Structures are given as C-alpha cells and as structure tokens.
Amino acid sequence: MGEIAKQYMLQLQLHPLRTKAVTAGILAGVSDSVAQKLSGIQKLQLKRLILKVLFGFAYFGPVGHFLHKFLDKIFKGKKDKSTVAKKVLLEQITASPLNNLMFLAYYGIVVEGRPWVQVRSKIKKDYPSVQLTSWMFWPIVGWVNHLYMPLQFRVIFHSFVACCWGIFLNLRARSMTLTKG
C-alpha cells in the first residue's frame, strides 16, 4: 500500500468523521469541476465549486457517517441479504428523500442565490422526478455498499459514486438541452 493510502487509512481510523467529511467535500468538488468542464463552461465557476465542496463536507460526509453507524447499530452489524434489504429500504425512505430535498434547497438558495419563493416553486416542480430517478439508481448502490463495504468505507464509497452520478446527471442535462436546441 502506498504512503498516501497508509496516511489516509490512519486518518480514517483516528478521525473517521473528519476524514469522511473532507473526502465527501473533495469528491463533491471533483464532481462539480468535471461537470462544469464537460458541460462547456469555459471558466470554472469557483463560487459554485466552493459551495458544493462545503455541502459535501458539512452535510453529506457527516450525515452519511452517522447514518451508517446508526443503521449498523439498529441491525447489529449484520450483513445477510435480508438485513441488507432492510437497511437499503430504511435508507431509501428516510435519508434519500431528505438528502434530495436538502440539496435542492441548498443549491437554489445558497449556490444560485434565488429567493425562497422561487426555490420552493422549483422544488415542487422538480422534486418528484429527482426522487424517482434517485430511487431507480441509489438502492443498487446501497445494496452493494451495505453488503460488501466495511462500515468505515461506506461514506467514501457513496461519495465516490455520487461524484460519478453528479457528472452523469450534468452530462444528461446538457445532452437534453442540445437535442432540444
């Protein structure tokens, strides 16, 4: 194992919450910077990038850390398929809707700087399709995560997949815009 990997594992062991938060923030930043470039934005929107990093660091990393610890506590660390199915179901009916709602609100209010009235209207319009799309993809990720990933790597795995997912969604939105134009 390389020196960087050893240092990362040590930090994950000594400071799990901080390490997962930093990792989620960095991966959110990678996702946004790649998505910006691939979507044709010529100059990196630094404010948007920093705000997305902040959301990954302050929300997704910590929430994921405590969610996975809580799920393992409820289900006593079991990894049989029945228990994994229950974990995924619980995650999808609780954390998934909340995460999507929080992200849409944060993005509209903080990143785009829109007034709450506009953000609320956009959430009412977009939230059902965002959540349905989420439910088509994330349960598979949750299944793999809960079945194969050790507890200390679940937030990292989820953040990595979210990084790729964010790039994919941005490309999909761009291609839909190009085919309409």
trRosetta pair geometry for C-beta under 8 A, 3 or more apart (Angstrom, degrees):
i j d omega theta_ij theta_ji phi_ij phi_ji
1 5 4.6 -116 179 92 98 129
1 6 5.5 124 114 -60 113 84
1 9 7.6 3 160 -6 152 141
2 5 4.7 95 59 10 79 104
2 6 7.0 -140 100 -7 41 88
3 6 5.5 -53 -147 35 33 113
3 7 6.3 32 155 -18 66 105
4 7 5.8 -55 -149 37 31 110
4 8 6.2 34 151 -21 65 106
5 8 5.5 -53 -146 36 32 114
5 9 6.3 32 155 -18 65 105
6 9 5.8 -54 -148 37 30 109
6 10 6.4 32 152 -20 63 106
7 10 5.6 -53 -149 35 32 114
7 11 6.4 31 153 -17 65 105
8 11 5.8 -56 -150 38 31 109
8 12 6.2 33 151 -21 65 107
8 19 7.3 124 -166 -157 68 126
9 12 5.5 -51 -145 36 32 115
9 13 6.3 31 154 -18 64 106
10 13 5.8 -57 -150 37 30 110
10 14 6.1 13 158 -6 67 113
11 14 5.9 -61 -134 48 29 100
11 15 5.6 -38 -173 48 70 100
11 18 7.6 -94 174 91 100 102
11 19 4.6 140 130 -91 99 125
12 15 7.6 -68 -104 67 12 58
12 16 5.8 45 -175 -107 56 67
12 19 4.6 -139 -91 110 56 162
12 20 7.6 83 -128 -51 85 76
12 152 5.8 96 160 173 117 119
12 156 8.0 -27 -114 -47 133 138
13 16 7.2 15 -120 -64 10 87
13 152 7.6 4 -84 -144 58 154
15 18 4.2 -26 156 44 115 117
15 19 5.4 125 96 -27 84 94
16 19 5.9 -62 -141 40 25 109
16 20 6.1 20 165 -15 65 110
16 65 6.7 140 133 -143 97 121
16 152 6.3 -101 -127 -134 120 93
17 20 6.1 -60 -146 39 26 106
17 21 6.2 25 156 -19 64 110
17 61 7.6 106 -175 142 59 101
17 62 6.3 37 -164 -111 100 77
17 65 5.2 100 -115 172 71 168
18 21 5.7 -57 -146 37 29 112
18 22 6.2 26 158 -17 66 107
19 22 5.9 -53 -144 38 29 109
19 23 6.2 29 155 -18 63 110
20 23 5.6 -54 -143 39 30 113
20 24 6.2 32 157 -20 65 106
20 61 4.7 152 125 -165 78 93
20 62 7.6 137 96 -71 109 36
20 64 6.6 -140 164 84 129 109
20 65 4.9 142 80 -75 153 110
20 155 4.3 37 -155 93 124 147
20 156 6.6 -107 -121 -55 80 77
20 159 7.8 172 -168 -25 75 141
21 24 5.9 -54 -146 37 28 109
21 25 6.3 28 154 -18 62 108
21 56 7.9 136 -170 130 54 67
21 57 5.0 62 167 -161 88 62
21 58 7.3 57 -158 -72 115 26
21 61 3.3 145 -106 112 46 148
21 62 5.6 23 -88 -47 109 78
21 65 7.4 -42 -51 -25 80 136
22 25 5.7 -57 -150 38 30 113
22 26 6.3 29 155 -18 66 106
22 57 6.5 29 -95 -121 34 98
22 61 7.2 96 9 -121 31 163
23 26 5.8 -54 -144 37 30 109
23 27 6.2 23 159 -13 65 109
23 61 6.7 133 59 -112 74 118
23 155 7.3 113 78 117 123 100
23 156 5.4 -31 139 -110 155 85
23 159 5.8 126 127 78 94 162
24 27 6.0 -58 -143 42 28 107
24 28 6.2 33 155 -22 63 106
24 56 4.2 -165 138 171 81 90
24 57 6.2 166 83 -80 92 35
24 60 4.5 -167 -180 95 138 103
24 61 3.4 -159 26 -66 137 90
24 64 6.8 158 -83 26 143 136
24 155 6.5 -60 -61 163 114 105
24 159 4.4 -127 -107 -109 68 136
25 28 5.7 -54 -148 34 29 112
25 29 6.4 29 153 -18 63 106
25 53 4.6 56 -176 -176 89 74
25 54 7.0 39 -131 -78 111 17
25 56 4.2 158 -95 91 39 103
25 57 3.1 21 -72 -60 127 92
25 58 7.9 68 -83 -12 112 59
25 61 6.5 -38 -27 -29 79 134
26 29 5.6 -58 -154 37 32 113
26 30 6.4 33 150 -20 67 103
26 53 7.2 36 -80 -136 28 101
26 56 7.5 -128 24 110 32 143
27 30 5.4 -45 -142 34 37 113
27 31 6.2 42 155 -21 64 104
27 56 6.5 -170 66 -164 76 151
27 159 4.4 117 57 154 153 103
27 160 6.0 -105 -133 -86 147 45
27 162 6.9 90 127 75 123 95
27 163 4.2 -95 177 -66 98 125
28 31 5.7 -53 -149 36 30 115
28 32 6.4 24 155 -14 64 108
28 52 4.9 -158 152 147 107 88
28 53 5.5 164 86 -101 107 39
28 55 6.4 -161 -176 74 162 87
28 56 2.9 -157 -12 -44 140 141
28 57 7.6 -114 31 -24 134 67
28 60 6.9 142 -61 35 128 143
28 159 7.5 -72 -42 -158 76 99
28 162 7.5 -20 -86 116 74 118
28 163 7.1 -119 -76 -93 30 81
28 166 7.5 93 -138 -23 58 167
29 32 5.9 -57 -143 40 29 105
29 33 6.1 24 161 -16 66 109
29 49 5.9 63 -140 -178 82 90
29 50 8.0 26 -108 -93 108 32
29 52 6.4 148 -86 93 51 99
29 53 4.1 23 -65 -85 106 103
29 56 7.2 -114 -23 30 71 145
30 33 6.1 -59 -143 39 26 106
30 34 6.2 21 161 -12 64 111
30 163 5.6 11 82 -151 107 127
31 34 6.2 -63 -148 41 23 105
31 35 6.0 21 157 -18 63 114
31 52 7.5 -124 75 150 98 137
31 162 7.0 -60 -67 123 159 72
31 163 4.0 -143 -65 -146 108 62
31 164 7.5 -96 -109 -32 103 21
31 165 7.9 -9 -137 60 136 61
31 166 3.8 59 172 70 130 135
31 167 5.6 -124 -150 -42 74 84
32 35 5.5 -56 -140 40 30 112
32 36 6.1 35 158 -24 65 104
32 48 6.6 -162 178 129 134 94
32 49 5.2 170 107 -116 129 67
32 52 4.3 117 -48 74 153 161
32 53 7.7 -106 28 -45 136 72
32 166 6.8 -48 -64 146 57 141
33 36 5.7 -49 -147 32 30 113
33 37 6.6 27 155 -15 62 105
33 44 6.2 -1 -134 -133 87 122
33 49 5.8 47 -70 -121 85 125
34 37 5.9 -57 -150 39 32 109
34 38 6.0 23 157 -12 68 112
34 167 5.2 -21 103 -105 118 120
35 38 5.9 -59 -139 44 28 106
35 39 5.9 22 162 -18 65 114
35 166 5.8 -82 -51 137 142 90
35 167 5.0 -143 -74 -110 86 57
35 169 8.0 -7 -124 69 134 75
35 170 3.6 104 -155 18 111 169
35 171 7.5 -117 -131 -36 77 72
36 39 6.1 -65 -144 39 23 106
36 41 4.3 -56 -178 50 84 135
36 44 5.9 94 111 -126 150 66
36 45 6.1 -156 -127 21 142 91
36 48 7.5 134 -82 90 131 132
36 49 7.3 -56 -20 -71 148 102
36 170 7.9 -68 -51 -171 35 155
37 41 6.8 -76 -78 58 27 84
37 44 7.6 -17 -62 -86 84 87
38 167 6.7 69 29 -160 150 92
38 170 6.6 107 78 108 111 118
38 171 5.8 -39 133 -83 132 95
38 174 7.4 -155 125 10 84 161
39 170 5.3 -86 -59 164 122 108
39 171 7.2 -133 -78 -85 78 48
39 173 7.7 -3 -118 79 123 100
39 174 4.8 -157 -129 -74 81 135
40 174 7.0 146 0 -141 107 133
41 44 7.0 93 118 -100 117 33
41 45 6.4 -61 178 -18 149 99
44 49 6.3 8 170 -34 105 142
45 48 4.0 30 114 21 116 120
45 49 6.3 153 90 -20 64 88
46 49 5.4 -56 -145 38 33 115
46 50 6.2 31 159 -18 68 105
47 50 6.0 -55 -147 37 28 108
47 51 6.3 24 156 -16 64 110
47 111 7.9 146 127 -148 88 63
48 51 5.9 -61 -148 40 27 109
48 52 6.3 25 156 -18 65 107
48 111 5.6 64 -129 -162 75 104
49 52 6.0 -59 -149 36 28 107
49 53 6.4 30 152 -19 64 105
50 53 5.6 -52 -149 35 33 114
50 54 6.3 37 151 -22 65 105
51 54 5.4 -48 -147 34 34 117
51 55 6.6 37 152 -21 63 101
51 110 5.7 174 -163 133 131 108
51 111 4.8 169 108 -96 145 82
52 55 5.6 -48 -149 32 35 112
52 56 6.6 36 152 -17 64 103
52 111 6.9 45 -58 -101 78 133
53 56 5.8 -57 -153 38 32 111
53 57 6.1 26 153 -15 67 112
54 57 5.7 -59 -143 43 29 110
54 58 5.6 2 169 2 69 117
55 58 6.4 -62 -125 50 22 92
55 59 5.2 -25 -173 26 64 120
55 60 6.7 55 137 -10 74 100
55 103 7.1 92 174 -118 144 76
55 106 5.6 117 -110 142 128 153
55 110 7.9 153 -67 80 111 145
56 59 7.2 -54 -97 54 10 80
56 60 4.9 -36 -139 42 51 123
56 61 6.3 66 156 -28 64 96
56 159 7.0 89 -161 -139 113 112
57 60 7.9 32 -4 47 16 83
57 61 5.8 -8 -142 11 29 134
58 61 7.6 63 3 40 10 101
58 62 7.0 -24 180 10 31 122
59 62 6.8 -84 -153 46 13 96
59 63 5.8 1 171 -9 60 121
59 102 6.4 -178 -165 140 147 139
59 106 7.5 -104 -23 -61 161 162
60 63 6.1 -59 -131 44 23 106
60 64 5.8 23 168 -18 62 115
60 99 7.4 68 -104 -141 84 115
60 155 7.9 142 145 -161 79 99
60 159 6.6 123 134 -100 126 94
60 162 7.2 -145 -164 95 152 174
61 64 6.1 -65 -148 39 19 108
61 65 6.3 23 156 -24 61 109
61 155 6.2 79 -143 173 56 135
61 159 7.2 22 -87 -80 75 136
62 65 5.4 -52 -145 31 32 116
62 66 6.4 16 164 -6 67 106
63 66 6.4 -64 -149 44 28 99
63 67 5.8 31 155 -24 66 114
63 95 7.2 146 155 -144 114 110
63 99 7.2 164 115 -92 152 98
64 67 5.6 -55 -136 37 28 114
64 68 6.2 21 167 -14 65 108
64 154 7.1 -162 169 113 104 91
64 155 3.9 124 121 -117 126 99
64 158 5.8 -167 -139 71 141 145
64 159 7.3 -139 24 -51 172 93
65 68 6.6 -68 -155 37 19 101
65 69 6.6 13 154 -13 59 112
65 155 5.5 -10 -69 -59 62 153
66 69 5.6 -55 -144 40 35 112
66 70 6.0 38 156 -23 68 108
67 70 5.7 -59 -149 37 27 112
67 71 6.3 24 156 -18 65 106
67 91 7.1 87 167 -118 125 95
67 95 5.5 49 -132 -92 148 146
68 71 5.7 -49 -141 37 33 110
68 72 6.3 32 158 -16 64 105
68 151 6.0 154 145 -154 116 79
68 154 4.6 151 -123 82 156 145
68 155 6.4 -127 1 -49 142 86
69 72 5.9 -59 -150 40 29 109
69 73 6.3 30 151 -22 64 107
69 151 7.1 81 -89 -173 59 124
70 73 5.6 -55 -148 34 30 112
70 74 6.3 31 155 -19 66 104
71 74 5.8 -51 -145 35 32 111
71 75 6.2 -4 165 14 66 112
71 87 5.0 81 -177 -139 128 103
71 90 6.7 159 -116 86 105 132
71 91 6.9 -6 -86 -64 146 100
71 146 7.6 -80 132 -113 141 118
72 75 6.4 -72 -136 58 26 87
72 76 7.6 -64 169 109 57 4
72 77 5.0 36 -170 -85 96 61
72 151 5.6 -2 -61 -105 159 127
73 76 7.4 23 -172 -77 26 38
74 90 7.9 -126 88 145 157 176
75 78 5.1 -102 154 39 95 96
75 83 5.0 126 -171 -166 131 112
75 86 6.7 152 -95 88 132 122
75 87 6.0 -69 -9 -69 158 103
77 151 7.6 -59 -123 -53 91 128
78 83 4.1 179 104 -70 114 177
79 83 6.6 -94 -94 77 7 124
79 84 6.3 38 -162 -60 51 105
79 146 7.1 180 -130 152 78 74
79 147 6.1 116 -173 -137 97 45
80 83 5.0 86 58 13 77 104
80 84 7.0 -146 94 -7 35 91
81 84 5.5 -53 -141 38 33 113
81 85 6.3 39 157 -24 65 103
81 147 7.3 21 -100 -109 63 118
82 85 5.8 -52 -151 32 29 113
82 86 6.7 28 150 -16 61 104
83 86 5.6 -54 -152 36 36 112
83 87 6.4 38 150 -21 67 103
84 87 5.5 -51 -147 34 34 113
84 88 6.3 33 155 -18 66 105
84 143 6.2 78 153 -141 118 64
84 146 4.6 153 -139 110 89 120
84 147 4.9 28 -123 -72 156 85
85 88 5.9 -54 -146 38 30 110
85 89 6.2 30 154 -19 64 108
85 143 7.8 17 -89 -111 55 96
86 89 5.7 -54 -144 38 30 112
86 90 6.2 29 157 -18 65 108
87 90 5.9 -58 -147 39 27 109
87 91 6.1 27 155 -19 64 110
87 142 7.2 -166 115 167 91 109
87 146 4.7 154 91 -130 143 157
88 91 5.7 -56 -146 39 29 113
88 92 6.1 23 157 -17 65 111
88 139 5.3 81 174 -150 121 80
88 142 4.2 131 -123 117 90 126
88 143 5.4 5 -82 -70 148 68
88 146 6.3 -129 -56 14 85 145
89 92 5.9 -61 -144 39 27 107
89 93 6.3 8 164 -6 65 110
90 93 6.4 -65 -141 43 26 97
90 94 6.0 -7 169 8 65 119
91 94 6.6 -77 -137 51 19 90
91 95 5.0 -34 -160 36 65 119
91 96 6.4 80 141 -30 70 96
91 142 5.4 178 78 -135 146 143
92 95 7.6 -30 -66 55 17 80
92 96 4.8 5 -141 2 46 142
92 135 6.3 89 -165 -118 120 85
92 138 6.8 155 -104 99 96 109
92 139 5.6 2 -76 -84 142 94
92 142 6.8 -119 -52 1 97 165
93 96 7.3 26 -30 39 13 106
93 97 7.2 0 -171 -5 32 117
94 97 7.2 -96 -178 36 11 96
94 98 6.6 -9 158 -3 55 119
95 98 5.8 -69 -147 46 31 109
95 99 5.7 32 161 -24 72 111
96 99 5.9 -53 -139 35 25 110
96 100 6.4 20 163 -14 61 108
96 131 7.2 108 137 -143 101 84
96 134 5.6 156 -175 141 113 132
96 135 7.0 103 147 -77 154 74
96 138 6.1 156 -115 91 124 152
97 100 6.0 -60 -148 39 29 108
97 101 6.2 27 157 -17 65 111
97 131 6.0 23 -108 -124 75 126
98 101 5.8 -59 -145 40 29 111
98 102 6.1 29 158 -19 66 109
99 102 5.8 -56 -144 38 27 110
99 103 6.2 25 158 -18 64 108
100 103 5.8 -54 -144 36 29 109
100 104 6.3 27 158 -17 64 107
100 127 6.9 122 130 -144 115 80
100 130 5.3 156 -170 129 127 118
100 131 5.5 169 82 -84 166 76
100 134 5.8 -100 -71 -41 137 159
101 104 6.0 -57 -147 37 28 108
101 105 6.3 23 157 -14 64 110
101 123 7.0 59 -139 -154 72 127
101 127 6.7 30 -95 -129 76 125
102 105 5.9 -60 -147 41 28 108
102 106 5.9 27 158 -18 67 112
103 106 5.7 -56 -140 41 29 110
103 107 5.9 28 162 -20 66 110
104 107 6.0 -54 -140 37 25 110
104 108 6.3 20 161 -14 61 111
104 119 7.6 143 142 -174 81 92
104 122 7.2 -163 179 112 109 100
104 123 5.0 122 129 -105 134 92
104 126 6.7 176 -133 88 136 119
104 127 6.3 -103 4 -87 172 87
104 130 6.7 171 -66 39 128 175
105 108 6.1 -62 -147 40 25 106
105 109 5.9 4 167 -1 66 116
105 119 6.1 82 -133 161 57 130
105 123 6.6 13 -70 -77 74 139
106 109 6.4 -67 -135 48 21 96
106 110 5.1 -23 -173 24 65 122
106 111 6.9 59 136 -12 71 99
107 110 7.1 -48 -96 55 12 84
107 111 4.7 -28 -150 33 52 129
107 112 6.4 44 151 -8 66 102
108 111 7.4 24 -18 50 11 87
108 112 5.4 -37 -144 45 35 122
108 114 4.9 -57 177 49 82 122
108 118 7.0 -165 -177 104 120 88
108 119 3.4 135 125 -120 142 103
108 122 5.8 167 -102 62 140 139
108 123 7.3 -96 -9 -47 154 94
109 112 7.6 54 11 56 9 81
109 113 7.5 32 174 -112 33 20
109 114 6.5 -85 -91 61 37 72
109 116 6.6 19 -98 -85 112 67
109 119 5.4 -14 -55 -68 79 163
110 113 7.5 -5 174 -70 14 52
114 118 4.4 -101 172 83 120 127
114 119 5.2 145 94 -55 116 87
114 122 7.6 50 103 0 163 139
115 118 5.3 91 62 11 75 101
115 119 7.1 -147 100 -4 36 92
116 119 5.4 -59 -142 41 35 112
116 120 5.8 38 159 -23 71 106
117 120 6.0 -52 -146 34 25 111
117 121 6.6 25 153 -18 59 108
118 121 5.7 -57 -151 37 31 112
118 122 6.3 29 153 -17 67 107
119 122 5.7 -56 -148 39 32 110
119 123 6.2 34 153 -21 66 105
120 123 5.7 -52 -146 35 30 113
120 124 6.4 33 154 -20 63 103
121 124 5.8 -52 -150 33 30 112
121 125 6.4 25 153 -15 63 109
122 125 5.7 -59 -148 41 32 110
122 126 5.7 -1 166 6 70 118
123 126 6.4 -69 -127 52 23 89
123 127 5.0 35 178 -44 67 116
124 127 6.6 -22 -105 15 13 113
126 129 6.1 -73 -164 48 53 101
126 130 5.5 51 147 -26 86 112
127 130 5.5 -60 -141 39 32 113
127 131 6.0 26 165 -17 69 108
128 131 6.0 -60 -146 39 26 106
128 132 6.2 24 158 -17 64 109
129 132 5.7 -52 -140 39 33 110
129 133 6.1 36 158 -20 65 106
130 133 5.9 -59 -151 37 26 110
130 134 6.3 30 150 -23 62 109
131 134 5.3 -52 -148 35 33 118
131 135 6.3 32 155 -19 66 105
132 135 5.7 -55 -148 37 32 110
132 136 6.7 34 151 -23 63 103
133 136 5.8 -55 -155 29 34 113
133 137 6.8 5 157 0 65 112
134 137 6.5 -80 -152 46 28 94
134 138 5.2 -4 178 1 74 126
135 138 6.9 -48 -98 44 24 96
135 139 6.6 31 -164 -22 55 110
137 140 6.4 -71 -175 31 40 108
137 141 6.8 27 145 -12 75 110
137 165 7.0 132 137 -123 149 123
138 141 5.1 -53 -147 40 48 114
138 142 5.9 52 154 -23 74 102
139 142 5.3 -52 -144 38 34 116
139 143 6.3 43 154 -26 65 101
140 143 5.6 -48 -151 29 31 115
140 144 6.7 27 153 -12 63 103
141 144 5.9 -56 -151 39 32 108
141 145 5.9 34 151 -23 66 112
141 157 8.0 172 -176 136 94 100
141 158 6.8 104 151 -116 122 71
141 161 5.1 149 -135 142 135 166
142 145 5.4 -56 -141 39 30 115
142 146 6.0 18 166 -10 68 110
143 146 6.4 -61 -141 42 22 99
143 147 5.9 8 165 -8 61 120
144 147 6.2 -68 -137 45 21 103
144 148 5.6 -30 -176 27 63 118
144 149 7.3 63 134 -19 69 102
144 157 7.8 -140 112 160 102 139
145 148 7.3 -71 -117 51 8 78
145 149 5.0 -30 -157 22 52 131
145 154 5.2 86 180 -141 106 88
145 157 5.4 170 -114 96 94 133
145 158 6.0 33 -110 -64 149 90
146 149 7.3 -18 -57 44 13 91
146 154 7.4 44 -79 -120 51 127
149 153 4.7 -128 -170 88 104 103
149 154 4.9 135 111 -84 132 67
149 157 5.0 -102 -100 -7 154 155
150 153 5.3 73 61 16 78 104
150 154 7.7 -126 94 -36 38 82
151 154 6.0 -38 -154 -7 34 117
153 156 5.1 -65 -159 48 59 116
153 157 5.5 62 144 -26 87 104
154 157 5.8 -53 -143 37 29 110
154 158 6.1 28 158 -17 64 109
155 158 5.6 -55 -144 41 30 112
155 159 6.0 32 154 -22 65 108
156 159 5.7 -53 -144 37 28 111
156 160 6.4 30 154 -21 62 105
157 160 5.8 -54 -150 33 30 112
157 161 6.5 24 155 -13 65 106
158 161 5.9 -57 -148 40 30 107
158 162 6.1 33 152 -21 65 109
159 162 5.4 -53 -143 38 31 115
159 163 6.4 43 151 -29 62 99
160 163 5.5 -46 -154 25 32 117
160 164 6.9 25 151 -10 62 102
161 164 5.8 -56 -154 40 36 108
161 165 6.0 41 147 -24 68 109
162 165 5.2 -52 -138 39 33 117
162 166 6.2 40 158 -25 65 102
163 166 6.1 -53 -153 30 25 111
163 167 7.0 22 150 -14 59 105
164 167 5.8 -56 -154 36 35 111
164 168 6.3 36 150 -20 67 107
165 168 5.6 -54 -148 37 31 114
165 169 6.3 30 156 -19 66 105
166 169 5.9 -52 -143 36 29 109
166 170 6.4 30 156 -18 62 107
167 170 5.8 -58 -151 37 29 111
167 171 6.4 27 153 -16 65 108
168 171 5.8 -60 -150 39 29 109
168 172 6.2 30 154 -21 66 108
169 172 5.5 -53 -145 36 31 113
169 173 6.3 33 155 -19 65 104
170 173 5.8 -52 -148 35 30 110
170 174 6.4 30 152 -18 63 107
171 174 5.6 -54 -147 37 32 112
171 175 6.3 30 156 -18 66 106
172 175 5.9 -55 -146 37 30 108
172 176 6.4 31 154 -19 64 106
173 176 5.7 -56 -149 36 30 112
173 177 6.4 32 152 -20 64 106
174 177 5.6 -56 -151 35 32 113
174 178 6.3 30 153 -18 66 106
175 178 5.6 -51 -144 37 34 112
175 179 6.3 30 158 -17 66 106
176 179 6.1 -55 -144 38 29 106
176 180 6.5 27 155 -18 62 109
177 180 5.9 -60 -149 36 29 109
177 181 6.2 23 156 -20 65 113
178 181 5.8 -60 -143 36 30 110
